Amino acid sequence: MDTTLRPTTAGGTGGTLGTRTNAPSPLLPARPTTPVDGASASAPAAPPATATPLRSGGSAAQLDSGLQDQVARAQQALDYLDRVSTQLETLKGELTAKLAGTRNGARLQLEAQVRQLAKTLTSRRQDGGASIDSNLNYSAAPAVQRFRIRGLDIASLRKSAPQTLSFSVGSVGGPQMSVNIDPDQSNQDIARALDRTLAPMGVRARLDDKGELVFLASESDWPAIKDSIGVSGRGRVTTEEVPASLAPDKWTVNADTGNADALRQSLREVVQALERVHRSQVAASDALAAASAQVAAAEAPAPNVTLAAEDFTKAAASTDYESLLALTSALVGVSRDRVLALLGLR
């Protein structure tokens, strides 16, 4: 049934409507912990509680807000990636036409398409669901900003080893975390040591594809982090964002030169960007499907009908005013046909 009985404590010998304390149900209120069965006749009567109308349990489960957010972000990412994919496909066609010399005015068309794509890329943080990074890679986790710290690279760290570095992140210095750099550590070991030290402060450390040290921070946290990193002996350090691999402005320059090799390079970059977008579309679609399946499978827990029936029976055996009031309130509008229809759903 969609309705549940609110607890109503009766005076003296009255019973209690509700669920048992050792078997709580999200749809039924907990039974009061004060015992009522077998109460002493000389004990003062409990103050009568005001009978309240039945409360509807609702037909839908309470969905986890994080799951709903995951669905929304994946859908937003897909919408954004579709726009980028369409614009890249158009650019691919314009560059091909420019190379083949088969279309008059291809240069102007190319410039217009590059401007449109650049505008779309600029809106990535607002329109991409916060899950697409500057290289158009999708991740279920929030997008990150890659950056470097001037003077803090693998070569300089190895040259100064052994040494101990202390880091802080924050406008007022923040807590300091220290890391030891030893001469016998590999480049990967150094990156891992830095990562363990910086992780509690919202900064991670990695080796990039070229084996160079790169740092990462959440894009949402980056504005507060970029000018607030301190290193022992150096004070505030200078950070430099790692530029995105996608550089549409360069494609316009290559088109202006008319150099065939430069145009082919631009075309290769567009094709690579398209492949990356397609991989991100697949990842976002998979994430959306998985999250949507969890939402569809989420069901409200069934009310404990057995316990409710027992409590109802116990209350019906009482003849005090409050219990009778609660029972009559609960039965208002409950006809025999409705009961039979509900029982038929089991």
C-alpha positions in Angstrom: 0.0 0.0 0.0 1.1 3.6 -0.6 0.2 4.7 2.9 1.8 4.1 6.2 0.8 4.6 9.8 2.4 7.3 11.8 3.2 6.4 15.4 0.5 7.3 17.8 1.2 6.6 21.5 -1.9 5.8 23.5 -2.2 6.6 27.2 -2.2 3.9 29.8 -2.9 0.6 28.1 -2.8 1.8 24.5 -0.6 0.4 21.8 1.7 2.0 19.3 1.3 2.2 15.5 4.5 2.1 13.4 7.5 -0.2 12.9 9.7 -2.1 15.2 12.9 -0.5 16.3 14.9 -3.6 15.3 13.6 -3.5 11.7 13.4 0.0 10.4 11.9 0.8 7.0 12.5 4.0 5.1 8.8 4.2 4.4 7.7 3.6 8.0 8.5 5.8 11.0 10.4 4.2 13.9 8.6 3.0 17.0 9.2 5.0 20.1 11.9 3.4 22.3 9.8 3.8 25.5 8.1 0.4 26.3 4.3 0.5 26.5 3.4 -3.2 26.8 2.9 -4.3 30.4 3.1 -0.8 31.8 2.3 -0.4 35.5 -1.2 0.8 36.3 0.2 3.2 38.9 2.6 4.8 36.4 1.5 8.2 35.2 -0.3 8.1 31.9 1.7 9.2 28.9 0.5 12.5 27.4 -1.8 11.7 24.5 -0.4 12.3 21.1 -2.4 14.1 18.4 -3.5 11.7 15.7 -2.1 12.6 12.3 -3.3 11.7 8.8 -1.6 9.0 6.8 1.5 10.0 4.8 2.0 8.8 1.3 5.2 6.8 0.8 5.7 8.0 -2.8 6.1 5.8 -5.9 9.7 6.6 -6.8 12.9 5.8 -5.0 15.3 8.5 -3.7 18.0 8.5 -6.3 21.6 9.2 -5.4 22.4 12.8 -6.3 25.9 11.8 -7.4 24.4 9.3 -9.9 22.1 11.9 -11.3 25.0 14.3 -11.7 26.9 11.6 -13.5 24.1 11.1 -16.0 23.8 14.9 -16.6 27.5 15.4 -17.1 27.8 12.5 -19.5 24.8 13.8 -21.5 26.2 17.3 -21.6 29.6 16.0 -22.7 28.0 14.0 -25.5 26.1 17.1 -26.8 29.3 19.1 -26.8 31.4 16.4 -28.5 28.8 16.1 -31.2 29.2 19.8 -32.0 33.0 19.5 -32.0 32.9 16.4 -34.2 30.6 18.1 -36.8 32.9 21.2 -36.9 36.0 19.1 -37.3 34.4 17.1 -40.1 33.6 20.3 -41.9 37.2 21.5 -41.4 38.5 18.2 -42.7 36.5 18.8 -45.9 37.7 22.4 -46.2 41.3 21.4 -45.9 40.9 18.6 -48.4 39.3 21.0 -50.9 42.2 23.5 -50.3 44.8 20.8 -51.0 43.0 19.6 -54.1 42.2 23.2 -55.3 38.8 22.1 -56.3 36.8 24.8 -54.6 36.9 28.6 -55.1 36.9 30.6 -51.9 38.1 27.6 -49.8 40.4 29.9 -47.8 37.6 32.1 -46.6 35.4 29.1 -45.8 38.3 27.6 -43.9 38.9 30.7 -41.8 35.2 30.9 -40.9 35.1 27.3 -39.8 38.3 27.7 -37.8 36.8 30.7 -36.0 33.6 28.7 -35.2 35.7 25.8 -33.8 37.8 28.1 -31.7 34.7 29.6 -30.2 33.4 26.2 -29.4 36.6 25.1 -27.8 36.6 28.3 -25.7 33.2 27.3 -24.2 34.4 23.8 -23.3 34.5 24.3 -19.5 30.9 25.7 -19.5 29.4 23.4 -22.1 31.4 20.1 -21.8 30.0 18.9 -18.5 33.3 19.5 -16.7 34.5 16.0 -17.9 36.3 17.0 -21.1 39.9 18.3 -20.9 41.6 20.7 -23.2 42.7 17.9 -25.5 39.0 16.7 -25.8 39.6 13.6 -23.8 36.6 12.4 -21.8 36.8 11.1 -18.2 34.1 10.4 -15.6 36.3 12.3 -13.2 36.4 16.1 -13.4 38.7 17.5 -16.1 42.2 18.4 -15.1 44.6 21.2 -15.9 48.2 20.1 -16.8 51.0 22.4 -15.9 54.7 22.6 -15.2 56.6 24.3 -12.4 59.5 26.4 -13.7 62.8 25.1 -12.5 61.3 21.9 -11.2 62.0 19.2 -13.7 63.5 15.7 -13.6 67.0 16.9 -14.7 67.3 19.6 -12.1 65.9 17.3 -9.4 68.4 14.6 -10.1 71.3 17.1 -10.3 70.5 18.5 -6.8 69.9 15.0 -5.2 70.0 14.1 -2.4 67.7 16.8 -1.2 64.5 17.4 0.7 61.8 19.6 -0.7 58.8 21.0 1.2 55.7 22.1 -0.7 52.7 24.3 0.3 49.6 25.3 -1.6 47.6 28.2 -0.4 47.6 32.0 -0.3 48.8 31.9 3.4 51.3 29.2 3.0 49.1 26.3 4.0 50.4 23.0 5.5 53.8 21.9 4.3 54.5 18.5 3.0 58.1 17.2 2.4 59.6 14.7 0.0 63.1 13.2 -0.3 64.8 13.0 -3.6 67.6 10.4 -3.7 70.3 9.9 -6.5 69.4 6.2 -6.9 65.7 6.9 -7.7 64.5 6.4 -11.2 62.5 9.2 -13.0 59.3 7.3 -12.3 60.2 6.9 -8.6 60.7 10.7 -8.4 57.4 11.4 -10.0 55.6 8.9 -7.7 57.3 10.5 -4.6 56.2 14.0 -5.7 52.7 12.7 -6.4 52.3 11.1 -2.9 53.5 14.4 -1.3 51.3 16.7 -3.3 48.1 14.6 -3.5 46.7 15.8 -0.2 47.0 19.4 -1.4 45.0 18.7 -4.6 48.0 18.5 -7.0 49.2 15.4 -8.7 52.5 14.6 -10.5 53.1 12.4 -13.6 55.6 11.7 -16.4 54.2 12.7 -19.8 54.6 10.8 -23.0 58.1 12.3 -23.4 59.2 11.4 -19.9 59.0 14.9 -18.7 57.6 15.9 -15.3 54.1 17.3 -15.5 51.7 18.4 -12.7 47.9 18.2 -12.7 45.1 19.9 -10.8 41.3 20.0 -11.1 40.3 22.7 -13.6 37.9 24.0 -11.0 40.7 24.4 -8.5 43.3 25.6 -10.9 42.6 29.4 -10.5 43.2 29.1 -6.7 46.3 26.9 -7.2 48.3 28.3 -10.0 49.8 31.3 -8.1 49.9 29.8 -4.6 52.4 26.9 -4.8 55.4 27.4 -2.6 58.6 25.3 -2.5 61.2 25.5 0.3 64.1 27.8 -0.6 62.3 29.2 -3.6 59.1 30.8 -2.2 56.3 31.1 -4.6 57.1 29.3 -7.9 56.0 30.1 -11.4 53.6 27.7 -13.0 53.1 27.3 -16.8 50.0 25.7 -18.3 50.7 22.9 -20.8 49.0 24.1 -24.0 46.4 22.0 -25.6 47.4 19.8 -28.5 44.6 21.2 -30.6 45.7 24.5 -32.2 43.1 25.6 -34.8 44.7 29.1 -35.2 47.7 27.4 -36.8 45.6 25.8 -39.4 44.6 29.3 -40.7 48.2 30.3 -40.9 49.0 27.2 -42.9 46.1 27.9 -45.2 47.4 31.4 -45.8 50.9 30.2 -46.8 49.4 27.8 -49.4 52.2 25.4 -48.5 51.0 21.9 -49.4 53.1 20.2 -46.6 51.8 22.7 -44.0 48.2 22.0 -45.2 48.8 18.2 -45.0 50.1 18.6 -41.4 46.9 20.6 -40.5 44.8 17.9 -42.1 46.6 15.2 -40.0 46.0 17.2 -36.8 42.3 17.5 -37.7 42.1 13.7 -38.3 43.9 13.0 -35.0 41.5 15.3 -33.2 38.5 13.6 -34.8 39.8 10.2 -33.6 40.2 11.5 -30.1 36.7 13.0 -30.1 35.3 9.7 -31.4 37.0 7.8 -28.6 35.6 10.3 -26.1 32.1 9.9 -27.5 32.4 6.1 -27.0 33.6 6.6 -23.4 30.9 9.2 -22.6 28.2 6.9 -24.2 29.4 4.0 -22.1 29.3 6.1 -19.0 25.8 7.4 -19.7 24.5 3.9 -20.4 26.0 2.6 -17.2 24.6 5.4 -15.1 21.2 5.3 -16.8 21.0 1.5 -16.1 21.7 2.2 -12.4 19.0 4.8 -12.4 16.5 2.5 -14.0 17.3 -0.3 -11.6 16.9 1.9 -8.6 13.7 1.0 -6.8 12.1 2.2 -3.6 12.4 -0.4 -0.9 9.2 -2.3 -0.3 7.3 -1.3 2.9 7.4 -3.9 5.6 3.8 -5.0 5.3 4.0 -7.8 7.9 5.2 -5.4 10.6 2.6 -2.8 9.7 -0.2 -5.4 9.8 1.0 -6.6 13.3 1.1 -3.1 14.6 -2.4 -2.4 13.1 -3.8 -5.5 14.7 -2.3 -4.6 18.1 -3.7 -1.1 17.9 -7.1 -2.4 16.8 -7.3 -4.5 20.0 -7.1 -1.3 22.1 -10.2 0.7 22.9 -8.7 4.0 24.0 -9.7 7.2 22.2 -6.4 8.0 20.5 -6.0 4.5 19.0 -9.5 4.5 17.7 -9.0 7.9 16.2 -5.9 6.8 14.4 -7.6 3.7 13.1 -10.6 5.6 11.8 -8.4 8.2 10.1 -6.4 5.4 8.4 -9.5 3.7 7.1 -11.1 6.8 5.6 -11.5 6.2 1.8 -10.2 2.6 1.9 -12.9 0.6 0.3 -13.1 -3.2 -0.1 -12.5 -2.8 -3.9 -9.3 -0.8 -3.3 -8.0 -3.4 -0.8 -8.7 -6.3 -3.2 -7.0 -4.4 -6.1 -3.9 -3.7 -4.0 -3.7 -7.3 -2.8 -3.9 -8.4 -6.4 -0.6 -6.6 -7.1 1.3 -8.9 -4.8 
